Amino acid sequence: MRMPKSLKAYMCLMLILTFIATVLILPWNISYAQSNSSQNSQPDLIGVVKSLSGSKITIYIAKLSSQSDGRGFGRGRIELTSKTQTITVSSKTSIVTRVFQNGQVTEKKLTTKDLKTNNILYIWYADSKKKTISKILVQGTYDPYQTPELIGVIKKVESSRITITVATIERPQPRQSTSTNQPQQRPVGQPPQGGFGRRMMNLKLSSQTKTITISKSTVIVTRTFQNGQMTEKKLTVKDLKTNNIVYIWYSDSKKTTAKRIMVMGTYSQSSSK
């Protein structure tokens, strides 16, 4: 029995369409799977931008601190190393950042022109040899003063040094709301809890005291919350008072001289409750 020409033509057309669909859809599925894989996997490299030159980015290699809060790789604290590495971005490299809008996290496409010094980069490679970059996720800006090296309450102020009582901060447990499904309202102008506000502190003083040298290059600041923004105000040694809560960063490996002092308010018994 011979097959009609119309049926032959129809079968040929179906084979051609099936082939075209396979060629077009399969690479898209692979690309989509790779995109999802990189989005949900740990980055191959973490760095902080040191300098930019065209398609080349020099970064300080960084790592996630063990102090991560356990809510995903994007929320860990960054620890910088002195090692640098230069990576090359190609036209196929996807550069994105994540934005939170309408209760959802979405990705926004960027270019190398959008990158800035001190940007935190999460980097994924496209090949096992780690030469080709497939994706870069910009995770905000690195703040070297995110975590103080020492916390204390001023006991004595002198012209070129302060003596403090060493303290630690314990995060208070979140309060249980007594109302049902009612979100807590924050008054306008009040800084969000969990920031640098004194109200978030559960300050615990130790019996240890320490004397810190203040040099001419020591930066002394305080932070204020105005018009919805956190700003820094410069201070001098004369502005420091007994019972000031201070965050301290050192300028020397011996940890005797302050590079930066941030005044965080005044200690009282209510600060420790």
N, C-alpha and C positions, 0 to 999 in steps of 0.2 A: 504494500500500500504506500503510495507516494504522498508526502506531506505537501499540503497546499503552499503556494508561494507566500501568501499573506501570513500564514502561521509561522513560516520560516523567518519572515521579516520581523514579525512581532517578537519571536524568541531572541533573535539577534539584538533587537532594540533593548530588551529586558537585560540581556547579558552586559551590554554596553553601559546601561544606566547603573547596574549593580557594581560594575567595575569603577565607574566614576564616583559613586557614593562611597565606596571603600577607600579610594585614594584620598577623598576630601575629608571624610569623617574620622578615619583612624588616626591621622596625625593630630587632629584637634583633641581627640580623646586622650592621647598620650600627653599632649601639652597640658591639658586640663588636669590630668592626674599628677603630672610633675609639679604644676603650680600648687595644687592642694597639698602635695607632699612637702614642698618647701615651706608652705605657709604654716604647717602644723608640726614641723620637725625642728630640732635644735639647729641653730646656724652653724656653719662650718668654721666661721671666723667672726670674732667681735672686735671692733676697733673704734677709735675716736679720731676724727679727721684732724691731721696735723697741717696738711697743705694740699692745694689743688692746682693742677696744671693740665688743662685740656681734658683728655680722657684718662689721665693718671691721677690717682688719689693716694697720698701717703698717709698712713694711719699709725697711731700708737696701738699696739696690740693690747687688748683688754680681756678680762674674764669676768664672769658673773660671780659676785660674792656669795659665800655660803650663807649670808644673811637674807637670801631670797625668801619672800613670804610664802612660797609654795603655790602661787596662783598662776604659774606658767612662766616660760622663759622671758617673756617681755617685761616682767616686773622685778627682776633681780637687780641688785645694786651693782654698779660697775666699779671694778678695780683696775686701774691703769698700770701697765708695765712700762719699762724704759725701752722695750724693743719696738722697732718700727718696721713697716712693710709697705711696699708700693704695689697697688693693684691697678689693673687696666680695665676700663669699662668699654664694652663694645656696643654696637648699635642694637645687638640682641639682648643686652642686659636690661632687665626690668628694675627700675628704681621707683620705690613707692614709700609712702608713709601711711600710717593708720590714723583715721579720724573717727571720733565718736559723735554721731549725729542721730537724733530721733531714736535713741535707745539702741542703736546698732553700730557695730564697728565696720567701717568700710575702708577700702584702700584708695589712695589718691596717687595718681602717677606724677613723677617728678623727672627732672633732667639733672645733669651734672651741674648746671648753672644754679640750681636751687640748693645745692649742698653748701654748707658753711663750715668754717673751722669750729672744732669741738662738737660737731654732730656725732651722735652715737650711731654706728652702722652695724647691722646684722647682715652677714654675707653668706650666700650659698654658692657653691661651685657647680658648674655643669658637667665637669669631667673628674675622673678619679685622680688625675695628675694635678688637680687644683691650679689650673692655669686660666681657665675661662670662667668668668663670673656670670651666673645665670640670674641672680636676684640680689638686690640690696634693699634692705628695709631700714628706713631712717627712724630711729627710736628716741628722738628728742635731742637735747643738748647736754653735754657732760658738765656737771657742776663739781669742781674739785672740793668745794666746801659743803658737800651734802651731809657728811658725817663728821662731827668734831672728834679730835683726838683726845680731848680731855674736857670734862664738864666740872664746874665747880661753883662755889658761892664765895664771893670775896670776903675775906676776913680782915685784910689790912691793905691799904693803898699807900705806896711811896712813889717818889718821882720817877723812878725807872724800874719798878717792879711791883708785883702784887702777890700777896699771900692768899691762897684760897683753901677752902675745905673741899676736898674731892667729893664729887657726888655722882650718882648714876640716875638714869631716868627709867622708870618702869611704865610701860604703856597701860593706861587704865582699861579695864574690861568695858566693852560697850554696854550701855544701860538698856535694860529691857523696857520697851514701851508698854505702858499700862493700857493704852487705848488699842482698839482692834483695827489693824490695817490702816492706821492713820500715820502718814509720814511726818517726821519731825520738821518743823519750820525753822529756818535760820534767819534771824533778823537781818535786815539790809545793813551792810557796812561791817558786819561781824565776820572776822576771818574764819574760814572753814576749819573745823577741828581736824587734828592730825598734821597741821602745818607747824609753823614756828611759834604759834601763840602760846602764852604761858599757861592757858587753861588746859592744854593737853598734857601738861607735865605732871608726873607723879614722882616728885624729886625725893631721892633718898640720900641723905648725907652720911658720909663715913667718918671715922675718927682720924683719917689721914689728912695731913695738910701738905701743901706744895707751894714753893715760891717760884714764880715765873718772871723772867726778865723781859722788860719792854724796851725795845731798841727804837731808834729813830725811824726805822723802816716798818715797824709794827703797825698794821692797819687795825683800827678800832672802829667798829660800826654797831649800829642797832638797826632793827627792821621795823618798819611801820606799815600798817595796812590802811591805805587811803584810796577812795574812789574805785574800790574793787581791785586794786593792784598793790603788790608788795614792793616797797621801796627801801633803799638803804640810806641811812644818815650817818655821816662820819662824826666820830667823837675824838676826844683827846683823853689823856690820862686824868686830867682834872675833872672830867665828866664821870669817872668811875667812882662808885660809892660802896660803902660796906653793905653787904647782903645782896649786891647785884649778882644775878645768875649769869655766868659767862660760859660761852663755848670757845674753846681754844684749839688752834692749829699751830704746830711747831715750825720753826725755820731751820732747826738743826737736828742732826741725828741723835744728839745727847738729850734732846727734849728738855731744854732749859730755857730757851728763848722763844717767845711767841711771834709767829708770822702774822697771825690774824686773831683778833678777839671779837666775838660777837656778844653784845649785851642782850640778854633775853628777858629782862624784867627784874623784879626784886623778889627775893625769897621771903616767904612768910610761912607760918605753920600750915596755912591752907594749900601751899604749893606741894606739901608732902602728903596730902590726903587724897 
